[in-house]
């Protein structure tokens, strides 16, 4: 299975009828994926508003959506283990996003001056712990490092050890604990920062 990335803000500018239709489709798929895979409570309007916000960014990870990819996902879900981990060799920049594309994950962030605030990283459940989050984070850090971003900030649930370990692998450090940060269950959040 091959994947590709798309910065949705770059795709939607300039806006054409095709990009508007595809963007609406992508936002719907992102929201569906978010509701299935994430514990963070966002509503659909928050996705739409974030897309309009100056400085925001949406990185989409997708496959071409052909029948074989759907079968790959089903086999992974059933424990078939077709693909253990994704790496850079699994990225195919020739795959173009269309209405048959399968959204595998996404990354929402916003930038202010020399800071990037990571709001959400979500990967479809069947593809979690297979390197997708690492590839998205690596792509974003490399791209925005050249755009003069010096600090990357995020909050993560204290119980989300997989994400915490991922962020530590990329050099994020804990600098603060926010008590009862998440409205859903009053769970604490670790605030983490990566300085370039």
C-alpha positions as CSV (number, residue, x, y, z in Angstrom):
1,X,0.0,0.0,0.0
2,X,1.4,3.4,-1.0
3,X,0.5,6.7,0.7
4,X,0.9,10.4,0.0
5,X,0.5,13.7,1.8
6,X,-1.3,16.9,1.0
7,X,-1.3,20.3,2.7
8,X,-5.0,21.0,2.4
9,X,-4.5,24.8,2.8
10,X,-2.2,24.8,-0.2
11,X,-4.7,22.7,-2.2
12,X,-7.6,25.1,-1.5
13,X,-5.7,28.2,-2.7
14,X,-6.7,29.3,-5.2
15,X,-10.2,27.9,-4.8
16,X,-11.8,26.2,-7.8
17,X,-15.1,24.3,-8.0
18,X,-13.1,21.0,-8.0
19,X,-11.1,21.9,-4.9
20,X,-14.2,23.1,-3.1
21,X,-16.0,19.8,-3.7
22,X,-12.9,17.8,-2.8
23,X,-12.3,19.9,0.3
24,X,-15.8,19.3,1.5
25,X,-15.4,15.6,1.0
26,X,-12.0,15.6,2.8
27,X,-13.4,17.5,5.8
28,X,-16.3,15.0,6.1
29,X,-13.9,12.1,6.0
30,X,-11.6,13.7,8.5
31,X,-14.4,14.3,10.9
32,X,-15.7,10.7,10.5
33,X,-12.1,9.5,11.2
34,X,-11.8,11.8,14.1
35,X,-15.0,10.5,15.7
36,X,-13.9,6.9,15.3
37,X,-10.3,7.2,16.4
38,X,-9.9,10.2,18.7
39,X,-10.8,10.9,22.3
40,X,-10.7,14.7,21.7
41,X,-14.1,16.2,21.3
42,X,-14.3,18.4,18.2
43,X,-17.5,19.1,16.3
44,X,-17.8,19.5,12.6
45,X,-18.0,23.3,12.7
46,X,-14.6,23.4,14.5
47,X,-13.0,21.6,11.6
48,X,-14.6,24.0,9.1
49,X,-13.6,27.1,11.2
50,X,-10.0,25.8,11.7
51,X,-9.7,25.5,7.9
52,X,-10.6,29.1,7.5
53,X,-8.3,30.4,10.3
54,X,-5.3,32.3,9.2
55,X,-2.1,30.4,10.0
56,X,-3.8,27.0,10.3
57,X,-2.7,23.9,8.5
58,X,-4.2,20.5,7.6
59,X,-1.9,17.7,6.6
60,X,-3.8,14.8,5.0
61,X,-2.3,11.3,4.7
62,X,-4.1,9.3,2.1
63,X,-3.9,6.3,-0.3
64,X,-5.3,6.1,-3.8
65,X,-8.5,4.4,-2.6
66,X,-8.3,1.5,-5.1
67,X,-9.9,-1.8,-4.2
68,X,-6.5,-3.3,-3.1
69,X,-6.1,-0.6,-0.5
70,X,-9.5,-1.3,1.0
71,X,-8.7,-5.0,1.1
72,X,-5.3,-4.1,2.8
73,X,-7.1,-2.2,5.5
74,X,-9.6,-5.0,6.0
75,X,-6.7,-7.6,6.3
76,X,-4.9,-5.3,8.8
77,X,-8.1,-4.9,10.8
78,X,-8.6,-8.7,10.8
79,X,-5.0,-9.2,12.0
80,X,-3.6,-10.2,8.6
81,X,-0.7,-7.9,9.2
82,X,0.0,-7.1,5.6
83,X,2.1,-4.1,6.5
84,X,3.9,-3.9,9.8
85,X,5.3,-0.3,9.5
86,X,5.2,2.5,7.0
87,X,8.4,4.2,6.0
88,X,9.6,6.9,3.6
89,X,9.7,4.3,0.8
90,X,5.9,3.9,1.1
91,X,5.3,7.5,0.1
92,X,4.3,7.9,-3.6
93,X,4.1,11.6,-4.6
94,X,2.4,10.4,-7.8
95,X,-0.8,9.5,-6.0
96,X,-3.3,12.3,-6.5
97,X,-6.1,13.1,-4.0
98,X,-9.6,12.4,-5.5
99,X,-13.0,11.4,-4.3
100,X,-11.9,7.7,-4.2
101,X,-8.9,8.4,-2.0
102,X,-8.9,6.8,1.4
103,X,-8.0,9.3,4.2
104,X,-5.7,7.4,6.6
105,X,-4.7,10.2,8.9
106,X,-4.5,13.9,9.4
107,X,-2.6,16.5,11.3
108,X,-4.1,19.9,12.3
109,X,-2.0,22.8,13.5
110,X,-1.7,26.5,13.4
111,X,1.4,28.8,13.3
112,X,2.0,32.2,14.9
113,X,5.3,34.0,14.3
114,X,8.0,31.3,15.0
115,X,5.7,28.9,16.8
116,X,3.6,26.0,15.6
117,X,0.8,24.6,17.8
118,X,-0.2,21.1,17.0
119,X,-3.9,20.7,17.7
120,X,-4.7,17.1,16.6
121,X,-2.9,14.1,15.1
122,X,-5.4,11.3,14.2
123,X,-4.8,8.0,12.4
124,X,-7.4,5.5,11.4
125,X,-7.5,2.8,14.2
126,X,-6.4,-0.1,12.0
127,X,-3.3,1.9,10.9
128,X,-2.2,3.2,14.3
129,X,1.3,2.2,15.5
130,X,2.3,1.5,11.9
131,X,4.4,4.7,11.4
132,X,1.8,7.0,9.9
133,X,2.0,9.5,12.8
134,X,5.8,9.5,12.7
135,X,5.7,10.2,8.9
136,X,3.2,13.0,9.3
137,X,5.2,14.6,12.2
138,X,8.5,14.3,10.3
139,X,7.0,15.8,7.1
140,X,5.6,18.7,9.1
141,X,8.7,19.5,11.1
142,X,10.9,19.4,8.0
143,X,8.6,21.6,5.9
144,X,8.0,24.2,8.6
145,X,11.6,24.3,9.8
146,X,12.5,25.9,6.5
147,X,9.6,28.4,7.1
148,X,11.4,29.7,10.2
149,X,9.3,27.8,12.8
150,X,11.5,27.5,15.9
151,X,9.1,26.0,18.5
152,X,6.5,23.2,18.2
153,X,4.0,23.0,21.0
154,X,1.3,20.4,21.8
155,X,-0.8,19.0,24.6
156,X,-1.3,15.2,25.1
157,X,-3.4,13.1,27.5
158,X,-1.3,11.7,30.3
159,X,-2.7,8.3,29.5
160,X,-1.7,8.4,25.8
161,X,1.7,6.7,26.3
162,X,2.0,5.8,22.6
163,X,1.7,9.5,21.5
164,X,4.0,10.6,24.4
165,X,6.7,8.2,23.3
166,X,6.3,9.3,19.6
167,X,6.7,13.0,20.6
168,X,9.8,12.1,22.8
169,X,11.3,10.2,19.9
170,X,11.1,13.5,17.9
171,X,12.7,15.5,20.7
172,X,9.7,17.0,22.4
173,X,10.2,17.7,26.1
174,X,7.5,18.0,28.8
175,X,7.4,21.5,30.3
176,X,4.1,21.6,32.2
177,X,1.1,19.6,33.4
178,X,-2.4,21.0,32.9
179,X,-4.8,19.6,35.4
180,X,-8.2,18.5,34.3
181,X,-7.5,19.9,30.8
182,X,-9.8,17.7,28.7
183,X,-13.5,18.5,29.1
184,X,-14.6,15.0,28.2
185,X,-13.2,13.2,31.2
186,X,-11.2,15.9,33.1
187,X,-7.9,14.1,32.3
188,X,-4.7,15.9,32.8
189,X,-2.6,17.0,29.8
190,X,1.2,17.1,29.4
191,X,2.4,20.2,27.6
192,X,5.3,19.4,25.4
193,X,7.7,21.5,23.3
194,X,10.3,20.9,20.6
195,X,12.8,23.6,20.0
196,X,14.8,23.7,16.7
